């Protein structure tokens, strides 16, 4: 069914689009783009070849051909032998990264927010605007939210106190906000809640505020909460510990990895820690000691390579460029449980399932390209 539909689309384009494109150009390009996006790569290539033969200089067709090559696993645009000390070479590498991102971002909207951190707002906005016109409903919604974030109304301290007294849900959120702002006037409430026989999630939120204000007494409780029965509680405790580490986060990563009492939540906890290694800075703006080497070593891990690449980009460290290029240009380690195969579409039972699977296969490339942009940001 899938192949028949794709061939029908190809026939329709060939019938209704003249080889010289003309006023049907937009329709032809959209059909090719749709074929590439949905993984019908062989059909897309036939159409690209047909039209390029009659329009060899068309820039839009060449762009789609570059997208097609990336989707087939050809990352030759990411040159590894460039002297990045030269601005023009740095620019070429960044242009190649944007090309790769355009080709691989479909189906992975949860990665798009990082585009606002790559040091080129105009390029990022252009890519996201493209998705607002041709993406899925979820992708259009995501792109719009990134480009037009809703204004955040910050509550007053009096309102936070009222939320603490109102009920468990509002109390938990108020404590989290107070921790973010290090609001000392809510400390008495946090101390009372943490000492009370209440829910684990409320005690975790209270512990977060206490740690943010320099009170280290809840740390043992939070470390124990990593073993909580409810994964949501364990992950919430991990987020607090990541924001306020007592030791390098690389040490916490090792401890969690070896703790056999942490069960279902362990993958999420380790993901939070790796993200924290990329984002965390001390009072002088310095990252976790040894972060770049630690994350670079994890690029070879079948379980952690994507999270490590994402965190490596968050360091904004130009010294990570060679490692990220090597990560992108070599065969990627296979995630546990992932289907075998390269970047090319292999065929699945349904279009929806196939597109979701291919998006997951492309995620490492997308994450790596965004990480390279962050590492080379001006």
C-alpha angles and dihedrals in degrees: 000000000000095000092045092053092048093050090048089054089050093051092049092053093048090050099046102033120070115224088248091057098218115162090350092063097103091050093048093048091048091052093049091047090051092051091051093044093051093047099253090135100156092052091046091052092052090054094045091050091048094052097038090055088064097031105036095161099047108129095201093054090048090052091052090048089054089050090050091052092052091050088053090055098260106140095165090127088074098079114201099193099062121124098235091192085080113080093218092056091046087053092051092052092049092049089052090050091053089050090052091047093053090051097047108032096087112111094012105085093146088073096053100085088071088067087079089064100053097091099249112086094173094056092044092050090049092053093047092047089054089056091050089062102039109017130101119273091266091048093050090049092048094048091048092050092050094047095041108030116188114252113259116226109209112215122229122248089255090055091049090052089050090051091051090055096041102071147305098284097046090041093055093050092045091053091049092052091047089052091052091052095036089233106188095192091072094052095097090055091047092051092050093047094046091052093047128094093248137125122311092238092055092048090050091052091049091047089054092058092046092051091047088056093050100262105134096182096101094056097095090050091052093049089051090047089063084076094051119139092234111070090209091060093047092050092046090053090049091053091054092048091048092053092048109030121178092197132023110297089235087068091051089051090056093046093051092046091056097041105103091187091070105085130162097008096053097097091050092046092051089048090053091050093050091049088050092052088058096044104035119105129172126226090283093049095255120143128231108302110262092008097139096052092042093052093041090056090052092057086085093053115108089209103041109025097105094048090045093052091049092050092045089058091049089061089068087214116154089203088070093064097091092050092049092048090051089049091054098042099051129065107281122238111255119249114239108269094011120135116256120251144084130267094285118098111264102184128256137193098273137015093241093051092043094051092048091050093048092048088056091049090052095047095089090055092049093047092046093050092049089048090053090052091051092048092051097040115136 
